[in-house]
Amino acid sequence: MAEQGQQQRQVRNEKIHSQKVKLDNAASLPPGTWISRRDGRLYRSAERGSLVEVRSKELEEFELLSEDPYEPDEHARLMATRANIRPNF
């Protein structure tokens, strides 16, 4: 059972960095755990999320760290580092 969980985490880590989006409103992010490539801030977007609006003057690039919006912070930091983004959370 523990081996299966470890395999799932490994597959999940291999899938990271496959999706990038540019938006001017972080509230429009698809579900998942996202990081801003500009400042390393973490954004979590769930299907029925409570993030109302985070706007910027310019388009901001976000990278998907995990499809799970509840990914533990420790894992998200590791994934951000692997994507050459300095985490700011």
C-alpha positions as CSV (number, residue, x, y, z in Angstrom):
1,M,0.0,0.0,0.0
2,A,2.8,2.5,0.9
3,E,4.6,1.5,-2.3
4,Q,1.6,2.4,-4.4
5,G,1.3,5.8,-2.7
6,Q,5.0,6.4,-3.4
7,Q,4.5,5.5,-7.1
8,Q,1.5,7.8,-7.4
9,R,3.6,10.7,-5.9
10,Q,6.4,10.0,-8.3
11,V,4.1,10.0,-11.3
12,R,2.5,13.2,-10.0
13,N,5.9,14.8,-9.7
14,E,6.9,13.8,-13.2
15,K,3.7,15.5,-14.6
16,I,4.6,18.9,-13.1
17,H,5.4,21.9,-15.2
18,S,3.3,20.7,-18.1
19,Q,0.9,23.6,-18.1
20,K,1.6,27.4,-18.1
21,V,-1.0,30.2,-18.5
22,K,-0.8,34.0,-18.8
23,L,-3.6,35.9,-17.1
24,D,-4.3,39.3,-15.7
25,N,-6.6,37.8,-13.0
26,A,-5.4,35.0,-10.8
27,A,-9.0,34.1,-9.9
28,S,-9.4,32.7,-13.5
29,L,-6.9,30.0,-12.9
30,P,-8.1,26.4,-13.6
31,P,-8.2,24.1,-10.5
32,G,-4.9,23.2,-9.0
33,T,-1.8,24.5,-7.2
34,W,-0.1,27.3,-9.2
35,I,2.9,29.4,-8.8
36,S,3.6,32.9,-10.2
37,R,6.8,32.8,-12.3
38,R,7.3,36.5,-11.6
39,D,7.4,36.5,-7.8
40,G,7.1,32.9,-6.6
41,R,3.7,33.4,-4.8
42,L,1.5,30.3,-4.4
43,Y,-2.1,30.2,-5.7
44,R,-4.5,27.5,-5.0
45,S,-7.6,27.2,-7.2
46,A,-10.4,24.8,-6.4
47,E,-13.6,24.0,-8.4
48,R,-15.6,26.0,-5.9
49,G,-12.8,28.2,-4.6
50,S,-13.0,31.3,-2.6
51,L,-10.4,33.3,-4.5
52,V,-12.4,36.3,-5.7
53,E,-9.9,38.4,-7.7
54,V,-6.2,39.2,-7.9
55,R,-5.6,41.6,-10.8
56,S,-2.4,43.0,-12.3
57,K,-1.7,45.6,-15.0
58,E,0.2,43.1,-17.1
59,L,-0.4,39.5,-17.9
60,E,1.3,37.3,-15.3
61,E,2.6,33.9,-16.1
62,F,1.6,31.0,-13.8
63,E,2.9,27.5,-13.8
64,L,0.9,24.5,-12.7
65,L,2.6,22.6,-9.8
66,S,-0.1,20.1,-9.1
67,E,-3.6,19.4,-10.3
68,D,-4.4,19.0,-6.6
69,P,-5.3,22.4,-5.1
70,Y,-4.6,21.0,-1.6
71,E,-1.0,19.9,-2.4
72,P,1.1,20.2,0.8
73,D,3.3,23.3,1.0
74,E,6.4,21.2,1.3
75,H,5.7,19.4,-1.9
76,A,4.8,22.6,-3.7
77,R,8.1,24.2,-2.6
78,L,10.1,21.3,-3.9
79,M,8.2,21.3,-7.2
80,A,8.7,25.1,-7.6
81,T,12.5,24.7,-7.0
82,R,12.6,21.9,-9.7
83,A,10.9,24.4,-12.1
84,N,13.6,27.0,-11.3
85,I,11.2,29.3,-9.5
86,R,12.2,30.6,-6.1
87,P,9.2,29.9,-3.8
88,N,7.8,32.9,-1.9
89,F,5.5,31.0,0.5
